Amino acid sequence: MKIPHLRWLMVGLIFLATVINYIDRQTVSVLKTAISTDLGLSNADYAAIQNSFLLMYGISQMVSGRLYDRIGTRLGFVFSIVVWSGAAVAHAFAATSGMFKVFRGVLGFGEAGNFPAAIKVTAEWFPKKERALATGIFNSGTNIGALVTPMVVPWITLYWGWYWAFVITGALGFIWLFFWIPLYRA
């Protein structure tokens, strides 16, 4: 079956992946006070949690592009989304700062793959004259995710608690896979 304008659907999917990426990334920042109060985290604990994200994100940036060149964009995105979404959900079960550090690091490792994979999608699906537009569209997901998180996460927390904020936002990536896996082909 031929789907008209399928490449724009692909850029829409990587836009949504980028939105989800930023929602998952910022959930802990929005919930810092609630988590710190509940678990007794100090500012130093919180800094260590954030630094574990940054360290693993940096390491993954160096290896994810090479990995996706080997296994392909479709599987590369699946790998990244499963790792970061699983880690996002796992935050709900963190009972100590050490557990938060581990889950935050795994989140960073998975999230770093979003951009090499998204750039590869634009190279595989778009002619050179449209690649900058496609890149601008998916990259705008960073801003949309940053705008949505402070509106949605506090609402979830108010009604169900901060644990559920991680479960619900983390589940978004798994839902995304139901569209990505059947639709994407290089």
N, C-alpha and C positions, 0 to 999 in steps of 0.2 A: 504494500500500500504506500503510495506516495503522499506525503504530507506537505502542502504548500508552505513555503517560508519556514521550513523546519530549522534552518540555522538561527532564526530569531527566537524560536522556542528554546534552542540550546543556550543562547545567551541569556534568556529569561531564567533558565534553570541555574546557570552559574551565578546570576544576579541573586537569586533566592539562596543559594548556598553561601554566598558572601554575607547576605543579611543574617542568616542563621549563625554563621561564623562569628559575627560581631555581637549578636545577642548572647551567645554562649560565653564569649570573652568578657562581656561587661556585667554579666549577672552577679558575679562575686563583688564587683565594685559597688553596685547598687545596693547590695545586701550587707555590706561591710559592718555596719552598726549592729544589725540584728544578729549576724553570725558571731561577731566579736562578743556581744553581750551574752549570747546563749552558750558559747563555748569558752568564754574567758580568754579570748585572743588579745594579745598586746599589739601595739603598733609594730614592734619588731617582728612578731609572729606574722602579721599581715604582710609586712615587707618581704619576709622570707618566702611566703606563699606566692607573692607576685614575682619575685626573682626566679623562682623555680619555673614559672611559666616562661619568662623571658629567656632563660638559659636553654630550655628544651626547644623553644620556638627557634632560637638562633641555630641550634644544632640541626634541627629538622630542615631549616631553610637551605642548609648546605647539602643535604642528602635527598630531599624529596624530589627535586627536579630530575636528578639522575635516575631515581627509582621509577618515576613516571615515564621517563624515556624508555625504560626497559619493560615495564609491565603494561604500559599503555594508559591513556587518559581515563578510560572508563573504569578500569580496576583501580587506578591511582586515586580517583575521587572516592570510590567506594571505600578504599583503605582509610583515607583521611577522614571521611565523614564517620565511619564506624569508630575509629579511634577517638576523635574529638567528641562525638555525641555520647559514646560510652563513658568517657571521662566526665563529661558535663553531668550526666545522670548520677555518676558515682559520688559527686560532691554532696549529694543529699544524704549519703551514708557516712560522711566524714565526721568523726567524733573528736578528733584532735587536730592540732595545727600540723602535725607530721602527716596525717592522712590527707589533709587539704593540700599540703605541698606536693605530695605524690600525684594526686588527681589533677592538680593545676599544671604540673609538669607534663603529664600525659596529654592534657588538653592542648597545651602549647605545641607539643610534638605533632599532634594531629592537625591542628589548625594551620600550621605553617604550609602545609601542602595545598591549601586552597588556591593560593595565587599562582604557583607554577602550573597547577592543573588548569586553572581558568585561562591563563595565557596560552597554554597549549590547545585548549578548546578553540580559542579564537583563531589560532594559526591553522587548525585542522578544518574549520568550518567556514572561514571567511576569506574572501579575496583581499589582497593587500589594501585596496582602496577603502575597505570597510572595517579593517581591524582596529583602527583607533576608536571608531564609534563603538564597536562591540566591547572594547576594553573599557571605555568610559562608562558604558551601561553597567557592566558587571561590577566595576570598581565603585560605582555609586551605591552599591549595596552596603559598603562600609558606613556611609553616612546614614542610610536608612536604618540599619541595625543599631547605630548609636542613638538615633532618635526614638526608636521603638522601645528599646530596653527600659529606659527610666519611666515609660508610661505603663508597660505591661507587667514587668516584674514586681513592682510594688503592689499592684492590684492582685496578682496571684498570691503574693505573700500575705496580704491583708485577709484574704478569704481562706487560704489553705496552709499558710506557713512557708517559711523560706525553703524548706526541704522540697516542697512541691514545685517551687519556682525552678529549681535545678532539674527536676524530673521532666516537667513540661517543656522547658526550653531545650533540654537535651534530646527529648523525643522528636523535636522538629526535624533533626537531621535524618533520623530513621524514616520518618514520613517522606522526606525528600527522596530517599533512595527508591521508593516505590514508583517514582516518575523517571528517575535517572536510569535505572538499570534496564527497563524495557525500551526506552527511547534512544539512548546514546549509542552511536556507532561511529568509529573514526571515519 
